[in-house]
């Protein structure tokens, strides 16, 4: 079971589910926003998203193995490539079917194309795009941001009327802001992961940002660029949290402080173990930023 969970990157799938649930029950439910999806509907959306993401992780892993020196037919020493390909097809089909059903459920049949396109992008990424410098990082970051926007698209958009348009747009703008934050963090984390795998990528002839700029220089650039999401969070504290001390403390301790620590550490000498720790730190920030969505009901109500 463990190899299969590792194959689909189960931890990342859990983060996606947490983020979507926090949007649904942290932003929509407490403010009585006009919504389209009930409990079953949001469950279908989460499952469709997770199935597509799991399929994408599988095909990426298959191509990663086949591009390396070790091309035996085993993944994680216990899963055959044939089994992995079968799972890829199953998860893709389930994700697209659920996406098609959900799109018709909310009266927006055209939305089903989103799941088909994302599924196709994962395949193209694994087979081609991951070898193109910068693009490989951008694709993963965009797909991560889309997993948040999907909640707004399927739950808010179909419920918009002339009377509630203003309030719906405000809530959707918050989701958009969080999606942009997620995009930046995931993008920087993907570049950092390239720094960790620089030797493997070099041996496989894959051109990445660390290979082009140099590993140490790239890490320092990431450390400087982390100021962008930090500035965004500080702006949010000033705009929304300045009257709530507990919320400010939560955000400072769980988002700003880890990012500040990341920035300081990224400007010093780096071992592979340190880089793995910094990568994990950014993943934790993604989780805590999603959980922070639950704070709005205590701040604005």
C-alpha positions as CSV (number, residue, x, y, z in Angstrom):
1,X,0.0,0.0,0.0
2,X,2.8,2.4,0.9
3,X,4.4,2.3,-2.5
4,X,1.1,3.2,-4.2
5,X,0.6,6.1,-1.8
6,X,4.1,7.3,-2.6
7,X,3.4,6.8,-6.3
8,X,0.3,9.1,-6.3
9,X,2.0,11.5,-3.8
10,X,-0.7,11.0,-1.3
11,X,0.5,13.9,0.9
12,X,0.1,16.4,-1.9
13,X,-3.4,15.1,-2.6
14,X,-4.4,15.6,1.0
15,X,-3.2,19.2,0.9
16,X,-5.4,19.8,-2.2
17,X,-8.4,18.3,-0.4
18,X,-7.7,20.4,2.8
19,X,-7.4,23.6,0.7
20,X,-10.7,23.0,-1.1
21,X,-12.5,22.1,2.1
22,X,-11.2,25.2,3.8
23,X,-12.5,27.4,0.9
24,X,-15.9,25.7,1.1
25,X,-16.4,25.7,4.8
26,X,-14.2,28.6,5.8
27,X,-15.4,31.2,3.2
28,X,-18.7,30.0,1.8
29,X,-20.7,28.4,4.6
30,X,-20.1,31.0,7.4
31,X,-21.1,34.0,5.2
32,X,-24.2,32.4,3.7
33,X,-22.8,33.0,0.3
34,X,-25.1,31.7,-2.6
35,X,-23.5,28.4,-3.6
36,X,-24.3,25.6,-5.9
37,X,-22.7,22.5,-4.4
38,X,-24.0,20.7,-1.4
39,X,-21.9,18.2,0.7
40,X,-22.1,15.6,-2.1
41,X,-21.2,18.1,-4.8
42,X,-18.0,19.3,-3.1
43,X,-17.1,15.7,-2.4
44,X,-17.4,14.9,-6.1
45,X,-15.3,18.0,-7.0
46,X,-12.6,17.0,-4.5
47,X,-12.5,13.4,-5.8
48,X,-12.4,14.5,-9.4
49,X,-9.5,16.9,-8.6
50,X,-7.6,14.3,-6.6
51,X,-8.1,11.6,-9.3
52,X,-6.8,13.9,-12.0
53,X,-3.8,15.0,-9.8
54,X,-3.1,11.4,-8.9
55,X,-3.1,10.3,-12.5
56,X,-0.7,13.2,-13.3
57,X,1.7,12.2,-10.5
58,X,1.7,8.6,-11.8
59,X,2.5,9.6,-15.4
60,X,5.3,12.0,-14.3
61,X,6.8,9.2,-12.2
62,X,6.7,6.7,-15.1
63,X,8.5,9.2,-17.4
64,X,10.9,10.1,-14.7
65,X,11.9,6.5,-14.3
66,X,12.2,5.9,-18.0
67,X,14.4,8.9,-18.5
68,X,16.8,7.8,-15.8
69,X,19.6,5.2,-15.9
70,X,17.5,2.6,-14.1
71,X,14.9,1.6,-16.6
72,X,13.8,-1.7,-15.0
73,X,10.0,-2.1,-14.9
74,X,9.6,-1.5,-11.2
75,X,8.5,1.6,-9.5
76,X,9.5,1.9,-5.8
77,X,10.7,-1.7,-6.1
78,X,7.1,-3.1,-5.9
79,X,4.9,-1.6,-8.6
80,X,5.3,-2.7,-12.3
81,X,5.2,0.0,-15.0
82,X,2.2,-1.9,-16.4
83,X,0.3,-1.6,-13.2
84,X,1.2,2.1,-12.9
85,X,0.0,2.8,-16.5
86,X,-3.3,0.9,-15.6
87,X,-3.8,3.1,-12.6
88,X,-3.0,6.2,-14.7
89,X,-5.8,5.3,-17.1
90,X,-8.3,4.4,-14.3
91,X,-7.7,7.6,-12.3
92,X,-7.9,9.7,-15.5
93,X,-11.2,8.1,-16.5
94,X,-12.7,8.5,-13.1
95,X,-11.6,12.1,-12.8
96,X,-13.0,13.1,-16.2
97,X,-16.3,11.2,-15.6
98,X,-16.8,12.9,-12.2
99,X,-15.9,16.2,-13.7
100,X,-18.4,15.7,-16.5
101,X,-21.1,14.7,-14.1
102,X,-20.4,17.7,-11.8
103,X,-20.4,20.1,-14.7
104,X,-23.8,18.9,-15.8
105,X,-25.0,19.0,-12.1
106,X,-24.2,22.7,-11.8
107,X,-25.6,23.4,-15.3
108,X,-22.2,24.3,-16.8
109,X,-21.4,21.4,-19.1
110,X,-18.6,23.3,-20.7
111,X,-16.7,23.2,-17.4
112,X,-16.0,19.5,-18.0
113,X,-13.3,20.7,-20.5
114,X,-11.3,21.9,-17.5
115,X,-10.7,18.3,-16.3
116,X,-9.9,17.0,-19.8
117,X,-7.4,19.9,-20.4
118,X,-5.7,19.4,-17.1
119,X,-5.4,15.7,-17.7
120,X,-3.9,16.3,-21.1
121,X,-1.5,18.9,-19.7
122,X,-0.2,16.4,-17.1
123,X,0.6,13.9,-19.9
124,X,2.2,16.6,-22.1
125,X,4.2,17.8,-19.1
126,X,5.5,14.4,-18.3
127,X,6.4,13.5,-21.9
128,X,7.7,16.9,-23.1
129,X,7.2,20.1,-21.1
130,X,9.2,19.0,-18.1
131,X,12.3,19.1,-20.3
132,X,11.7,22.8,-21.1
133,X,13.4,25.2,-18.7
134,X,11.0,27.4,-16.6
135,X,7.9,25.9,-18.4
136,X,8.2,22.7,-16.3
137,X,8.0,24.8,-13.1
138,X,5.2,27.1,-14.3
139,X,2.9,24.2,-15.4
140,X,2.9,22.6,-11.9
141,X,2.3,26.0,-10.2
142,X,-0.6,26.8,-12.5
143,X,-2.2,23.5,-12.0
144,X,-1.9,23.9,-8.2
145,X,-3.6,27.3,-8.3
146,X,-6.3,25.9,-10.5
147,X,-7.2,23.3,-7.9
148,X,-8.3,26.3,-5.6
149,X,-10.0,28.3,-8.4
150,X,-12.0,25.2,-9.3
151,X,-14.0,25.6,-6.0
152,X,-15.0,29.1,-7.0
153,X,-15.8,28.1,-10.6
154,X,-18.1,25.2,-9.7
155,X,-19.6,26.5,-6.4
156,X,-19.8,30.3,-6.8
157,X,-20.0,31.1,-10.5
158,X,-23.2,29.1,-11.3
159,X,-25.0,30.9,-8.3
160,X,-24.2,34.4,-9.4
161,X,-27.3,36.7,-9.9
162,X,-27.6,40.4,-10.4
163,X,-28.5,40.8,-6.7
164,X,-25.6,38.9,-5.2
165,X,-22.9,39.7,-7.8
166,X,-21.0,42.1,-5.6
167,X,-20.7,39.7,-2.6
168,X,-19.9,36.8,-4.9
169,X,-17.1,38.8,-6.6
170,X,-15.6,39.7,-3.2
171,X,-15.4,36.1,-2.1
172,X,-14.1,35.0,-5.5
173,X,-11.4,37.7,-5.3
174,X,-10.2,36.2,-2.0
175,X,-10.0,32.8,-3.6
176,X,-8.1,34.3,-6.5
177,X,-5.6,36.0,-4.1
178,X,-5.0,32.6,-2.3
179,X,-4.6,31.0,-5.7
180,X,-1.9,33.5,-6.7
181,X,-0.2,33.0,-3.3
182,X,-0.3,29.2,-3.9
183,X,1.1,29.7,-7.4
184,X,4.1,31.7,-6.2
185,X,4.9,29.3,-3.3
186,X,4.6,26.1,-5.5
187,X,6.6,27.8,-8.3
188,X,9.5,28.6,-5.9
189,X,9.2,25.1,-4.4
190,X,9.4,23.4,-7.8
191,X,12.6,25.4,-8.6
192,X,14.0,24.5,-5.2
193,X,13.3,20.8,-5.9
194,X,15.2,21.2,-9.2
195,X,18.2,22.4,-7.0
196,X,17.9,19.1,-5.0
197,X,17.8,17.0,-8.1
198,X,20.3,19.0,-10.1
199,X,22.8,16.1,-10.6
200,X,20.1,13.7,-11.8
201,X,18.7,16.3,-14.2
202,X,22.1,17.0,-15.5
203,X,22.8,13.3,-16.2
204,X,19.5,12.9,-17.9
205,X,20.1,16.0,-20.1
206,X,17.2,18.0,-18.6
207,X,17.9,21.7,-18.6
208,X,16.6,23.4,-15.5
209,X,17.0,26.8,-13.9
210,X,19.7,25.6,-11.4
211,X,21.6,24.1,-14.3
212,X,21.4,27.3,-16.2
213,X,22.1,29.8,-13.4
214,X,24.0,27.6,-11.0
215,X,22.6,25.9,-7.9
216,X,23.8,28.3,-5.2
217,X,22.8,31.4,-7.2
218,X,19.3,29.9,-7.9
219,X,18.7,29.2,-4.2
220,X,19.7,32.8,-3.3
221,X,17.3,34.1,-6.0
222,X,14.5,32.0,-4.5
223,X,15.4,33.5,-1.1
224,X,14.9,37.0,-2.5
225,X,11.7,36.1,-4.4
226,X,10.2,34.7,-1.2
227,X,9.7,38.4,-0.3
228,X,6.9,38.6,-2.8
229,X,4.5,36.2,-1.0
230,X,5.7,37.7,2.3
231,X,4.7,41.2,1.1
232,X,1.3,39.8,0.0
233,X,0.6,38.3,3.4
234,X,1.7,41.5,5.2
235,X,-0.7,43.5,3.0
236,X,-3.5,41.0,4.0
237,X,-2.7,41.5,7.6
238,X,-2.9,45.2,7.2
239,X,-6.1,45.1,5.2
240,X,-8.1,42.4,7.0
241,X,-6.6,41.3,10.3
242,X,-5.5,44.6,11.9
243,X,-8.4,44.5,14.4
244,X,-7.9,40.8,15.4
245,X,-4.8,40.2,17.5
246,X,-5.2,36.4,17.6
247,X,-5.5,36.2,13.8
248,X,-2.4,38.4,13.4
249,X,-0.4,36.2,15.8
250,X,-1.6,33.0,13.9
251,X,-0.6,34.4,10.5
252,X,2.8,35.7,11.8
253,X,3.7,32.4,13.5
254,X,2.5,30.0,10.8
255,X,3.2,31.9,7.5
256,X,5.4,35.0,7.9
257,X,7.9,33.5,10.4
258,X,8.4,30.3,8.4
259,X,8.9,32.3,5.2
260,X,11.3,34.6,7.0
261,X,13.3,31.6,8.3
262,X,13.3,30.2,4.7
263,X,14.7,33.5,3.3
264,X,17.5,33.6,5.9
265,X,18.5,30.0,5.4
266,X,18.4,30.3,1.6
267,X,21.0,33.0,1.7
268,X,23.5,30.7,3.6
269,X,25.4,27.5,2.6
270,X,23.1,24.6,1.7
271,X,23.4,20.9,2.1
272,X,21.0,18.6,0.4
273,X,19.4,17.8,3.7
274,X,18.9,21.5,4.4
275,X,17.2,22.0,1.0
276,X,14.8,19.1,1.6
277,X,13.9,20.8,4.9
278,X,13.3,24.1,3.2
279,X,11.1,22.3,0.6
280,X,9.1,20.7,3.4
281,X,8.8,24.1,5.1
282,X,7.1,25.6,2.0
283,X,4.7,22.6,1.9
284,X,3.8,23.4,5.5
285,X,3.2,27.0,4.6
286,X,0.8,25.9,1.9
287,X,-1.2,24.0,4.5
288,X,-1.3,26.8,7.1
289,X,-2.3,29.3,4.4
290,X,-5.3,27.1,3.5
291,X,-6.2,26.7,7.2
292,X,-6.0,30.5,7.6
293,X,-9.2,30.7,5.4
294,X,-11.1,29.5,8.4
295,X,-10.2,32.7,10.2
296,X,-12.4,35.0,8.1
297,X,-15.6,33.9,9.9
298,X,-14.1,35.2,13.2
299,X,-12.7,38.4,11.6
300,X,-15.5,39.6,9.4
301,X,-18.6,38.3,11.2
